């Protein structure tokens, strides 16, 4: 009978338990021997024997890995474990035949444990036929005396890659800087295909070109299309089986044409009379490229012109002959005024005067006769003519001497009878500018109150509260009302005299300890206007400039409805000197702006001067700004323009030092600059990381004021900085265009996030109206708004109605920053009606006077000011001095600036005056003094007769 072969598992179990059985038999024999002979060895043998160390569980040093069968090539799986007496593979729950294993055995040189390694091969047939389409897996099992250990499962799959892409990229035409998306879905395959993009057969690496981005879905994104991105793009899929290429997509980046700037107008083609002027532009900014649209509109413009014809001068008729003179001559004259030469015409030729002997040659002969024959009748007549001429010449000399004497006397005295007002009225007017009365319209010497200031006019005619004071003495209905507050009592010795002379006006203020009885402020006649650093006349626009002649009494210059002012404290200008000071808001197109890089202009650029003027004390320049200061996200910098026109940093808020020439007090909507050098200034800012800063903007909607008589209708939306000056400028532009503001401007916070401002129109009644806008929205680039260098910025929505009968228009205009805040205009208007003018600016009568001189420019009388300074200038051990006043008023960001001044309290009060120019609020100052415990100052303020 043939011997049966044991199953491999049975052989394994038998081999495993055989050593254990032998060990138990030997142990039993030893114990029996000890039982019988224990008396002989009880003192030599120990109570127990140490057992052999237990063998640990197998630990895999390598496990089988997932594998793919490519075409018909089998895959190899292997594993290694120690200590291991046996290792076998189990695939899909079944043991693999022992003959299919390739086993290697070795000893670990460190631990001395048995290390076994086994390999098997898996073919495509095994995976397909035996187990169908299910995942085929194999697992390694290792044995030791301590037990068994299983490895991870390794999956064996048949690799493949389909031929057809699920989605292939499509060619496109895109405009410059547009975002582009090319989609690709690779063929199905195992393992999943990896995708690469080729540009003109070159591999695209997003790490080398950040403008490219490959998404997790294998799409290619071009962030901003460039001209160099015009190319053929191919999607390539690959795995261990094969590579597949998609069809090629051609991307064309086009550039739409843009007009260049207009050329200057040509000379009029007519030498004399009516002709034409022409200017041109070209579609080269940029030129259309790759099929981009050509510029819309005409490439040239033509306007009529009229050239003044030259007129040659002509002589008038000769005048009558003059009387016969002592030289026996008389003369006559004529002028080149019939007509005078104009427009380049020739001047008259010939002599302007003609003379001849008035005695027909008898005068010389008669002199000779008078010597030789004294009794001749002709000699007597000649003597009478000579004596008459001498008497006339003598009388003329006497008259000239008298005239010169009168002029000398008037110049030395300069003392005409004037009007004297009560000092209480003058002081009250200084405290309450809101009660200021405009001059009467019937006074021919006064300027119209609504007329804008003209920098070219003579400063000899004074414009300011002085006129109200002068008129008050003439008409009781125009007196300046007095206050009943004991804090605002008048100075009894103050006198104000007004002189009306043909050559000058003067102001005499002999009151107060700082002024002598002889001090006179002369508002002298000046030239053609203020000059800049280079001697050129600065641009003069009445609504954006103001000038006034000031002396040691100081004053205030204010440009109405702009928030811009200049305070010149008393004593700033040395006694005896007078300057015509000016304040000008520079137009943005006429000056370089102070912004640089990521900085933004936050205030109007303002020039004050004269720039070379020597100041004894700091002046205060007030500028409105549009920075949102609720969160400390700004780095604010004051800049000044030097003589070469370049901008220099004066100081940065929070980084002041003893060398800083200015002090900047920043409030919610304006800033106040204490400075001792006049010039051109502007406030700029930039975001302070990590949070972005915000600017306050205003959105203003304008429409045509006149009834619409055509099918076309347009709406304009302006985006401007939230400052009074910017809104005033836009209102002036629209007034010239015939537009009217539909409603009050809407606020918008614009964030430093590099996102554009997007404008769109919605809810148009399409049955009667249609929009001419081709795109869904318009955008104003972020940097155009953030830099503040291009204003006023606006977008136009052009609409067309179906017929002339349609008059009602209802729609919504949405304005928002991409990923930011926004506003909506709800429009409901009748375009056939004349829209009423709408202005958010205050009326002319409610704004502050444009110029104020002397005590009338300040809220605080001189005597009260001097006593506050005397009480607080000296340092106090308890700290109850000017430093506590600065903290109470909120002016304590950098106290060292005030400490360097001869009177720190005086500078603080000047700053307080500038911060409260729009009101007569003395409560804040009185409250600050009361909190400091300066009761003696309050008593002086309320009881002293001099205040």
Buried (B, 14 or more C-beta within 10 A) or exposed (E): EEEEEEEBEEEBEEEBEEEEEEEEEEEEEEEEEEEEEEEEEEEEEEEEEEEEEEBBBBBBBEBBEBBBBBEEEBBEBBBBBBBBBBBBBBBBEEEBEEEBBEEEEEEEEEEEBBBBBBBBEBBBEBBEEEBEEEEBBBBBBBBBBEEEBEBEBBEBBBBBBBEEBEBBBEEBBBEBEBEBEBBBBBBBBBBEBEBBBBBEEEEBEEEEEEEBBBEEEBBBBBEEBEEEBBBEBBBBBBBBBBEBEBEBBEBBBBBBBEBBEEEEEEEBEBEEEEBEBBBEBBBEEEBBBBEBEEBEEEEEBEEEBEBEEEBBBBBBEEEEEEEBBBEBBBEBBBBBEEEBBEEEBEEBEEEEEBBEBBBEEBBEEBBEBBEEEEEEEEBEEBEEBEEEBEEEEEEEEEEEEEEEEEEEEBEEEBEEEBBEBBBBBBBBBBBBBEBBBBBBEEEEEBBEBEEBBBBEBBBBBBBBBBBBBBBBBEEEEBBBEBBEEEBBBBBEEBBBBBBBEEEBBBBBBBBBEBBEEEBBBBBBBBEEBBBBBEEEEBBBBBBBBBBBBBBBBBBBBBBBBBBBBBBBBBBBBEBEEBBBBBBBBBEBEEBEBBBEEEBBBBBBBBBBBBBEBEBBBBBBBBBBBBBBBEEEBBBBBBBBBEEEEEBEEBBBBEEBEEEBBBBBBBEEBBBBBBBBBBBBBBBBBBBBEEEEBBBBBBBBBBBBBEEBEEEEBBBBBBBBBBBBBBBBBBBEBBBEEEBBBBEEBBEBBBBBBEBBBBBBBEEBBEEBBEBEBEEEBBBBEBEBBBBBBBBBBBBEBEBBBEEEEBBEBEBEBBBBBBEBBBBEBEBEBEBEEEBEEEBBBEEEEEBBBBBBBBBBBBBBBBBBBBBBBEBBBEEEEEEBBBBBBBBBBBBBBBBEBBEEBEBBBBBBBBBBBBBBBBEBEBEBBBEBBEEBEBEEBBEBBBEBEBB
